Amino acid sequence: MEANPSLQAPQFSSCTMPFIMVTDWPYNMGEVLAQLANIVHTFIREKNVTDDTATLVVATPAGLGLTPFHHVLLSPYSRYPVVSLDELSARQPPGAHVPWSAEGTHVSCFERAVLCKIHGVKSIAPLARAVLAKLLAEQKLQPPDPLGFAPQPGAALPPLATDTTLRVVLEARMGATRSIRNLHQVVQECEAANRRGFNVGSFNRLSCRILHTGDTPQLHGVNRFYANLAAVRSAHVLVAVHGAGAANCFFLEEADGRTALMEIRPCTFGTTHCGWPDAYMNSQLSWAGNRIRFFAYNVEDPEQCHPSDYEALAKADPTAPMRGNEAMRARDQHLTLKPGPFVEMLRHVGSLLRNETAYKEAQASNSLHGYAIPGGLRLAPLCAKNVSRTNPPGGRFIQVQ
């Protein structure tokens, strides 16, 4: 037997109960929302498997640490901070202080423990409401206007329900896949459209801001995550390429259709391969009653889509293996958006917010979602095929460069 006091003379804690969770994709925020924190919410708040005296433990590969979103998304469900399995099982000197145990000191043996392989998908909305309730009560969503939407620095933001400026947040996704390469050009077109006169629905102004979600020396860790959520909460519309960033939509203000996710899908991903993306945010927001609206912006113009870094590398080197299947490569394309059709899509979205009648009419006329095609924007139903200026039936085409 190894020379470890916990093994030589074990003392089993009756006060601390680890609730150990194993899950797929533990470092994808969207999957953690859908398949980890969401199921924990079900176990603890709905099925009463345990209560907030349990210590939540996430098993991570190779002893990797937890991220800020693990700490924030699981925080409503335990009075103790969430820990990794590596932290729980670390060899500590006797009496070492830790924040995660009922004793306040490191314990290694337990009278009771729960081990769960967490998997499954349910509505994320109840989880998001629980997280927001805690963060709002603790005033954690700071600063109140991270992206500077207010008309003057330091001024209070008008309520989303009454503000006549359509406030749009665009997620800046970095890396080898799914980046929008000309975000600043898109924002410049927003500003130009505002100067020309942006009058649509109940809005008479347009304001677009870019959200960088990564850590900086000035803002990092859980405070960065709080600021990201505050930024999302300050907007009517969150624009994100399909992926984990789009999951931030669950932290938009949930009401009577005054906010929306506009999800961008690269070429063929929202048409040929539409079953994949449609199963995520569209389904989730529908399960929650469409209180937060969903709009797909399917880019079907080859000039706006470019291979991901890994696909470009494989094409440049005939000896290199091609990763992924056709649907994955479609999903991972980079984008250079044509600003004109994009802003027209924002006009369309703005015309349907805070207007239940207009929203239902767009659904009935097969013109709810957008397809950026050569020459402009085609409004059509979700998952349309062979989209052109005249196809599918219904909807309409807006000519714009």
C-alpha positions in Angstrom: 0.0 0.0 0.0 1.4 3.4 -0.9 2.5 5.6 1.9 -0.6 7.8 2.0 -2.5 8.5 5.2 -5.8 8.5 3.4 -5.2 4.9 2.4 -3.4 3.7 5.5 -6.0 5.1 7.9 -9.0 6.3 5.9 -11.5 8.7 7.6 -14.7 8.9 5.6 -16.4 12.2 5.5 -20.1 12.2 6.2 -20.4 16.0 5.5 -19.0 16.3 1.9 -20.6 14.4 -0.9 -18.9 14.7 -4.3 -21.2 14.8 -7.3 -18.8 13.7 -10.0 -19.8 14.3 -13.7 -18.3 12.9 -16.8 -19.5 14.5 -20.1 -18.6 14.7 -23.7 -17.2 18.0 -25.1 -16.3 19.5 -21.7 -14.6 22.5 -23.2 -17.3 23.5 -25.7 -19.4 26.2 -23.9 -22.5 25.3 -26.0 -22.3 21.6 -25.2 -21.6 22.3 -21.5 -24.8 24.4 -21.5 -26.8 21.7 -23.3 -25.4 18.5 -21.9 -23.8 19.2 -18.6 -25.2 22.2 -16.7 -28.6 21.6 -18.2 -28.8 18.1 -17.0 -27.4 19.1 -13.5 -30.3 21.6 -13.4 -32.7 18.7 -14.1 -31.1 16.4 -11.5 -31.0 19.0 -8.7 -33.9 21.4 -9.3 -36.4 19.0 -10.9 -35.6 15.4 -9.8 -34.1 16.3 -6.3 -31.2 13.8 -6.7 -29.3 16.0 -4.3 -29.3 19.6 -3.0 -26.9 22.5 -2.9 -24.8 20.8 -0.2 -23.2 18.5 -2.8 -19.8 19.3 -4.2 -19.9 19.5 -8.0 -17.0 17.8 -9.6 -16.2 17.8 -13.4 -14.0 15.0 -14.7 -11.7 16.6 -17.3 -9.2 14.8 -19.6 -5.6 14.5 -18.4 -6.3 16.6 -15.3 -7.0 19.8 -17.2 -8.4 22.7 -15.3 -11.9 24.2 -15.4 -12.9 27.3 -17.4 -14.8 30.4 -16.3 -18.0 29.1 -17.9 -17.9 25.9 -15.9 -17.7 28.0 -12.7 -20.5 30.3 -13.7 -22.9 27.9 -15.4 -22.8 25.4 -12.5 -22.8 28.1 -9.7 -26.6 28.0 -8.9 -26.5 24.4 -7.9 -24.0 24.2 -5.1 -23.0 26.4 -2.2 -19.4 25.4 -2.9 -17.3 26.2 -6.0 -17.2 23.6 -8.7 -13.9 21.7 -8.9 -12.2 19.3 -11.3 -11.7 15.7 -10.5 -8.0 16.4 -10.5 -8.4 19.0 -7.7 -10.6 16.6 -5.7 -8.1 13.8 -5.9 -5.0 15.8 -5.4 -2.6 14.7 -2.6 -2.7 17.5 0.0 -1.1 17.8 3.4 -3.4 17.0 6.4 -5.6 20.0 7.2 -5.0 21.8 3.9 -7.7 24.5 3.4 -10.0 24.1 0.4 -13.2 26.0 -0.4 -15.2 23.0 -1.9 -15.7 20.8 1.2 -18.1 21.1 4.1 -15.2 20.7 6.5 -13.3 23.5 4.9 -10.3 21.2 4.6 -9.2 18.7 2.0 -10.9 15.3 2.4 -10.2 12.3 0.3 -12.6 9.6 1.5 -16.4 10.0 1.5 -19.3 8.0 2.9 -21.3 8.9 -0.1 -20.5 9.9 -3.7 -22.4 10.2 -6.9 -20.8 9.4 -10.3 -22.8 10.3 -13.4 -22.1 10.0 -17.1 -24.0 13.2 -18.2 -25.6 13.0 -21.6 -28.8 14.2 -23.1 -30.4 17.4 -24.5 -33.4 19.2 -23.0 -34.5 22.8 -23.1 -31.7 25.1 -22.0 -34.0 27.9 -21.1 -34.7 26.9 -17.4 -30.9 26.6 -16.8 -30.3 30.0 -18.4 -33.0 31.6 -16.2 -31.5 30.1 -13.1 -28.0 31.3 -14.0 -29.3 34.8 -14.8 -31.4 35.0 -11.7 -28.3 34.3 -9.6 -26.0 36.7 -11.5 -28.5 39.5 -11.5 -29.3 39.1 -7.8 -25.5 39.3 -7.1 -25.1 42.2 -9.6 -22.3 40.3 -11.4 -23.2 41.4 -14.9 -20.8 44.3 -15.0 -20.2 46.7 -16.6 -23.9 47.5 -17.5 -23.0 48.8 -21.0 -19.7 47.0 -22.0 -20.0 47.9 -25.7 -20.9 51.5 -25.4 -24.5 51.5 -26.8 -25.5 54.4 -24.6 -25.8 57.8 -26.4 -23.3 59.3 -24.1 -20.6 57.7 -22.0 -21.9 56.8 -18.5 -25.5 57.3 -19.5 -28.0 54.6 -18.6 -29.1 52.4 -21.5 -32.8 52.7 -22.4 -34.9 49.6 -21.8 -34.8 47.1 -24.7 -38.6 47.1 -24.8 -38.8 50.8 -25.7 -35.4 51.8 -27.2 -35.8 52.9 -30.8 -32.2 52.1 -31.7 -31.8 48.5 -32.9 -28.8 47.3 -30.9 -26.8 44.6 -32.6 -23.9 42.6 -31.2 -21.6 40.7 -33.6 -19.5 37.9 -32.1 -15.9 38.0 -33.3 -14.8 34.4 -33.8 -11.1 33.8 -34.1 -9.1 30.8 -35.2 -8.8 28.3 -38.0 -12.5 27.9 -38.7 -15.7 30.0 -39.1 -14.4 33.5 -38.7 -15.9 36.6 -40.3 -13.0 38.2 -42.0 -14.5 41.7 -42.5 -16.4 42.5 -39.3 -15.2 46.1 -39.3 -16.5 46.6 -42.8 -19.9 45.2 -41.8 -20.0 47.6 -38.8 -19.1 50.5 -41.2 -22.1 49.6 -43.3 -24.3 49.6 -40.2 -23.1 53.1 -39.5 -23.6 54.2 -43.1 -27.2 52.8 -43.0 -27.9 54.6 -39.8 -26.7 57.9 -41.4 -28.9 57.4 -44.4 -31.9 56.8 -42.2 -32.8 53.4 -40.7 -36.5 53.2 -40.2 -38.0 49.8 -39.8 -40.7 48.5 -37.5 -40.5 50.3 -34.2 -36.8 51.3 -34.8 -35.4 54.5 -36.3 -31.7 54.0 -35.7 -29.2 51.1 -36.0 -26.1 50.5 -33.9 -23.7 47.6 -34.3 -20.9 46.5 -32.0 -18.3 43.8 -32.1 -18.0 41.4 -29.1 -14.5 39.9 -28.5 -15.1 37.2 -26.0 -11.4 36.2 -25.3 -9.4 37.1 -22.3 -7.2 40.2 -22.2 -4.7 41.3 -19.5 -7.3 43.9 -18.4 -10.3 41.6 -18.4 -10.1 37.8 -17.9 -11.5 34.8 -16.1 -15.0 34.9 -14.7 -15.1 38.7 -15.0 -14.6 38.4 -18.7 -17.5 35.9 -18.8 -19.7 38.2 -16.8 -18.8 41.1 -19.2 -19.6 38.9 -22.2 -23.1 38.1 -20.8 -23.6 41.8 -20.0 -22.8 42.7 -23.6 -25.3 40.1 -24.9 -27.9 41.4 -22.4 -27.5 44.9 -23.8 -28.5 44.0 -27.3 -31.7 43.3 -29.3 -29.9 41.1 -31.7 -27.0 38.7 -31.3 -25.2 37.8 -34.5 -23.0 34.7 -34.4 -21.7 32.0 -36.8 -23.2 28.6 -36.0 -21.3 27.2 -33.0 -20.8 27.6 -29.3 -20.9 31.4 -29.5 -24.5 31.3 -30.7 -25.4 29.6 -27.4 -25.0 33.0 -25.7 -28.4 33.8 -27.2 -30.0 32.1 -24.1 -28.7 35.1 -22.1 -30.5 37.7 -24.2 -33.4 39.4 -22.5 -36.3 36.8 -22.8 -39.6 38.5 -23.4 -42.3 38.8 -26.0 -40.0 38.6 -29.1 -38.1 41.8 -28.5 -34.7 40.0 -28.9 -33.3 37.6 -31.4 -30.4 35.4 -32.5 -29.3 35.8 -36.1 -27.2 32.7 -36.8 -24.9 32.8 -39.8 -24.4 29.5 -41.8 -21.6 29.3 -44.4 -22.3 28.1 -48.0 -24.4 24.9 -48.2 -24.4 24.4 -44.4 -27.9 25.9 -44.0 -29.3 24.3 -47.2 -27.7 21.0 -48.3 -26.7 20.2 -44.7 -29.4 22.1 -42.9 -30.5 19.2 -40.7 -27.3 19.7 -38.6 -27.6 23.4 -37.7 -31.4 23.4 -37.5 -31.2 20.8 -34.7 -29.4 23.3 -32.3 -30.4 26.9 -31.6 -33.5 26.9 -33.8 -34.9 23.9 -32.0 -33.9 25.1 -28.5 -35.5 28.5 -29.0 -38.6 26.9 -30.4 -38.8 24.7 -27.3 -38.8 27.8 -25.2 -41.7 29.3 -27.1 -39.7 31.6 -29.4 -39.7 34.3 -26.8 -36.2 34.9 -28.2 -36.6 34.9 -31.9 -34.4 32.8 -34.2 -33.4 33.9 -37.7 -31.1 31.9 -40.0 -28.8 33.9 -42.3 -27.7 31.3 -44.8 -24.8 32.5 -47.0 -25.2 30.9 -50.4 -22.9 33.2 -52.4 -19.6 31.5 -53.2 -17.9 34.9 -53.2 -18.6 35.2 -49.5 -17.3 31.7 -48.4 -13.8 30.5 -48.1 -12.3 27.1 -47.0 -11.3 26.7 -43.4 -7.6 26.7 -42.7 -7.4 22.9 -42.5 -9.3 22.5 -45.8 -7.1 25.1 -47.5 -4.0 23.3 -46.2 -5.2 20.0 -47.5 -6.0 21.4 -50.9 -2.6 23.0 -51.2 -0.8 19.8 -50.4 -2.0 16.7 -52.4 -0.3 14.5 -49.9 -2.1 15.9 -46.9 -5.2 14.1 -45.7 -8.5 15.9 -45.9 -10.2 16.1 -42.5 -13.8 15.8 -41.8 -16.8 15.0 -44.1 -18.5 17.4 -46.5 -20.9 18.7 -43.9 -18.1 19.5 -41.4 -16.1 21.3 -44.1 -19.2 23.3 -45.0 -19.7 24.3 -41.4 -16.1 25.4 -40.9 -15.8 27.8 -43.8 -14.6 31.3 -43.2 -16.8 34.2 -44.4 -16.3 37.6 -46.0 -19.8 39.0 -45.8 -21.2 41.5 -48.3 -22.3 44.3 -46.1 -25.3 45.3 -48.2 -27.3 42.0 -47.9 -26.3 41.7 -44.3 -27.8 45.0 -43.3 -30.9 44.2 -45.3 -31.2 41.1 -43.1 -30.9 43.3 -40.0 -33.7 45.5 -41.4 -35.8 42.4 -41.9 -35.1 41.1 -38.3 -35.8 44.6 -36.9 -39.2 44.8 -38.6 -40.3 41.6 -36.9 -39.1 42.4 -33.3 -41.7 43.6 -30.8 -44.4 42.8 -33.5 -46.1 39.5 -33.1 -48.4 40.1 -36.0 -45.6 40.8 -38.4 -43.6 37.8 -37.2 -46.5 35.4 -37.7 -47.1 36.9 -41.2 -43.5 36.3 -42.1 -43.8 32.7 -41.0 -47.0 32.2 -43.0 -45.5 33.8 -46.1 -42.4 31.7 -46.0 -40.2 34.7 -45.6 -38.8 34.4 -42.1 -35.2 33.5 -42.8 -32.5 35.0 -45.1 -30.4 33.6 -47.9 -27.5 35.8 -49.1 -27.3 34.9 -52.8 -25.5 36.6 -55.7 -27.2 40.0 -56.2 -28.9 40.3 -52.9 -31.0 38.7 -50.2 -33.7 36.1 -50.6 -36.2 35.7 -47.8 -37.5 32.1 -47.6 -38.4 29.4 -45.1 -35.8 27.4 -43.1 -33.9 24.7 -44.9 -34.8 25.8 -48.4 -33.0 24.1 -51.4 -31.8 25.5 -54.7 -32.4 29.1 -53.6 -32.5 31.7 -56.3 -34.2 35.1 -56.9 -37.5 33.2 -57.6 -37.1 30.0 -55.7 -38.6 28.7 -53.4 -42.2 29.8 -54.0 -43.3 32.5 -51.6 -40.9 34.8 -49.8 -39.3 37.6 -51.7 -36.0 38.9 -53.2 -34.3 42.1 -52.2 -31.7 43.3 -54.7 -28.7 44.8 -53.1 -24.9 44.7 -53.6 
